[in-house]
């Protein structure tokens, strides 16, 4: 069985923070940030939190009454929810006035969440049923803006996809290796911190070791050859990572990126990419899209979905 993208949506804060902002008070420069990460600017929310950002992203789907009637599942991926309960997904159900017979829940796989949620959606749905999968973050709530290593990396945003379960082939791969190399501790018995903490070198090594292998396994499990993949849409963490993986699969011309404009929005990066691709008319009927997310856990997930076009 498989998944087809029917519609996409996104919502981004209006406030744009250029690299030059950090030059004013950190030992860094625009040139250094771009060379190290590929990021030129990012969106930082001033007045909208995760739940409202998510609702705007699903509003952007412009769902018809018929489409709403076919939705059986809503999954929202976020590590920066406004509150523990009720869930963002249930809030979306109420906001869209959807019928009651829907399974709705949030999950936290950090940057891997959107792809992980997509895999779960494919496993749950019956043929021709629909699901909304959302990746949404306001990471600026948890950023230490005096930390040169992390402050430059992250941004805020939300992306949403309307999926349809199809009879097409579906291949996927996932893995988890427990590590605190990328972590955020809100409150625990032994520690209290409100900032994202990351060992960048270890996360980079993890990504370059496990993600290419996950991509290889996913393609091999599918009925497609590497050449038949139209686009590789990876989590937008660092251009060095994306370029490194592109040397092994497909070539950089098949990798859509918008990291330069939005930074790392964790679980929102891939659906924001998909929406931008859709709005630029890059997505055509039945194109094959390989999605791969990786990050805090440390974990990774990869799958191949089809594009439904606009």
Secondary structure, DSSP 8 states (H G I E B T S, - for coil): -EEEEEEEEEE--S-EEETHHHHTTSS--HHHHHHHH---EEE--SS--HHHHHHHHHHTT---HHHHHTEEEEEEE-SS-SSSSS-HHHHHHHHHT--S--EEEEE--GGGHHHHHHHHHHHH--TT-EEEEEEEEEGGGG--TT-HHHHTTB-EEEEEEEEEEESS---EEEEE----SEEE-SB-SS-B--SEEE-HHHHHHHHHHHHHHHHHHHHHHSSS-GGG--EEEE--S-HHHHHHHHTTTT-GGGB---HHHH-B-GGGHHHHHHHHHHHTT---EEEEEEEEEEETTTEEEEEEEEEE--
